[in-house]
Amino acid sequence: MPAVKMTVNGKAVTADVDPRTLLVQFLRENLRLTGTHVGCDTSQCGACVVHVNGKAVKSCTILALTVDGAEVRTIESLADGDKLHPMQEAFRENHGLQCGFCTPGMIMTAVDIVRRKGNELDEKTIREELEGNLCRCTGYHNIVKSIAAGAKAMAG
């Protein structure tokens, strides 16, 4: 089996993997980083979003071998010990989650939206940017509110 090397959440990892192993499987099964969820296996729901070299990607759509040498960040990397990342805190404060299954992917996507679009996000932009993330519990109102608040909090 081929070896894959990458940096995950700041730590270098190396493992032999089946060439068919998806990044989401590698993270969950090999590294036991279960914050990245598997929702649909078809790239529809966004529950598996992680950052690869600073960009949000759906980890159920890419093979682990294709990110050889890359830097990968999962939801587990955002908090600093007991101190939540500003986006995580905004989701908590604004009730941006219900069952919580989609939340890791929503938060990772939200952090990427801020990186790309800045800290002043309007509702239309947030809703358009979330098109690849599904929540089956809410009407998205509190998710949108959380992302707007988190974006502002990330500014300072």
C-alpha positions in Angstrom: 0.0 0.0 0.0 1.2 3.5 -0.7 2.2 5.9 2.1 0.6 9.3 2.6 2.2 12.1 4.5 0.4 15.3 5.6 0.2 17.7 8.4 -3.1 17.4 10.2 -4.0 20.0 12.8 -0.3 21.0 13.1 1.0 17.4 13.5 2.9 15.5 10.9 1.2 12.1 10.1 2.3 9.3 7.9 0.3 6.1 7.1 0.0 3.4 4.6 -3.4 3.6 2.9 -5.5 1.8 0.4 -5.4 4.0 -2.7 -9.2 4.2 -2.6 -9.3 5.7 0.9 -11.1 9.0 1.0 -9.7 11.8 3.1 -12.8 11.7 5.4 -12.2 8.0 6.0 -8.5 8.6 6.7 -9.3 11.4 9.2 -12.0 9.4 11.0 -10.7 5.9 10.9 -6.9 6.2 10.8 -6.5 9.4 12.9 -9.7 9.0 15.0 -10.6 12.7 14.3 -14.4 12.1 14.4 -15.5 15.7 14.4 -15.5 15.6 10.6 -18.8 13.9 9.8 -19.9 11.6 7.0 -23.4 12.6 6.0 -24.2 11.7 2.4 -21.1 10.2 0.8 -22.1 12.1 -2.4 -20.7 15.6 -1.8 -24.2 17.1 -1.2 -24.4 17.9 2.5 -21.1 19.5 3.6 -20.9 17.7 6.9 -17.3 16.6 5.9 -15.8 20.0 5.2 -12.2 20.4 6.3 -9.5 22.9 5.2 -6.7 21.7 2.9 -3.9 24.2 2.4 -6.2 26.8 3.8 -9.2 26.2 1.5 -12.5 24.4 2.4 -13.0 21.1 0.7 -15.5 18.3 1.1 -13.3 15.5 2.4 -15.7 12.8 1.1 -14.8 13.8 -2.5 -11.0 13.5 -2.4 -8.7 10.6 -1.9 -6.3 10.8 1.0 -3.4 10.2 -1.4 -4.2 13.4 -3.3 -3.4 15.5 -0.3 0.0 14.0 0.2 2.2 16.8 1.6 -0.7 19.1 2.3 -1.8 20.8 5.5 -5.2 19.7 6.7 -7.2 21.3 9.4 -10.3 19.8 11.0 -12.9 21.1 13.4 -10.7 19.8 16.2 -8.1 22.4 15.4 -10.2 25.5 15.9 -10.6 25.7 19.7 -7.6 26.6 21.8 -8.0 24.2 24.7 -11.2 25.2 26.5 -11.4 28.5 24.5 -13.7 28.2 21.5 -12.8 29.8 18.2 -14.9 32.9 17.6 -17.0 31.1 15.0 -17.7 28.2 17.4 -18.6 30.7 20.1 -20.9 32.5 17.8 -22.7 29.3 16.9 -23.1 28.6 20.7 -24.3 32.1 21.5 -26.7 32.4 18.6 -28.1 28.8 18.8 -26.7 28.0 15.3 -27.1 24.3 15.9 -29.9 21.9 16.8 -28.9 18.3 16.5 -25.3 19.3 15.8 -24.6 16.9 13.0 -24.0 19.5 10.3 -22.3 21.9 12.7 -18.6 21.0 12.1 -19.0 21.3 8.4 -21.0 24.6 8.8 -18.3 26.1 11.0 -15.4 25.0 8.8 -17.2 26.5 5.8 -18.0 29.6 7.7 -14.4 30.2 8.6 -13.5 29.7 4.9 -16.2 32.2 3.9 -14.7 34.8 6.2 -11.2 34.1 4.8 -12.5 34.7 1.3 -15.2 37.4 1.7 -14.1 39.3 4.8 -15.6 40.1 8.2 -18.7 42.1 7.1 -21.0 39.5 5.6 -24.6 40.1 4.7 -27.4 37.5 4.8 -27.5 37.1 1.0 -23.8 36.3 0.8 -23.9 33.9 3.7 -26.9 32.0 2.3 -25.3 31.8 -1.2 -22.0 30.6 0.3 -23.8 27.9 2.3 -25.5 26.3 -0.7 -23.2 23.2 -0.4 -24.1 22.7 3.3 -27.3 21.1 4.4 -29.1 21.3 7.7 -32.1 19.1 8.2 -33.1 20.5 11.5 -33.3 24.3 11.2 -34.5 26.9 8.8 -30.9 28.3 8.6 -31.9 31.6 10.3 -29.7 31.0 13.4 -26.9 29.5 11.3 -26.8 32.7 9.2 -27.0 34.9 12.3 -24.1 32.8 13.9 -21.9 33.2 10.8 -22.4 36.9 10.6 -21.6 37.3 14.4 -18.6 34.9 14.1 -17.3 36.9 11.1 -17.4 40.1 13.1 -15.8 38.4 16.1 -13.0 37.0 13.9 -12.1 40.6 13.0 -10.9 41.5 16.4 
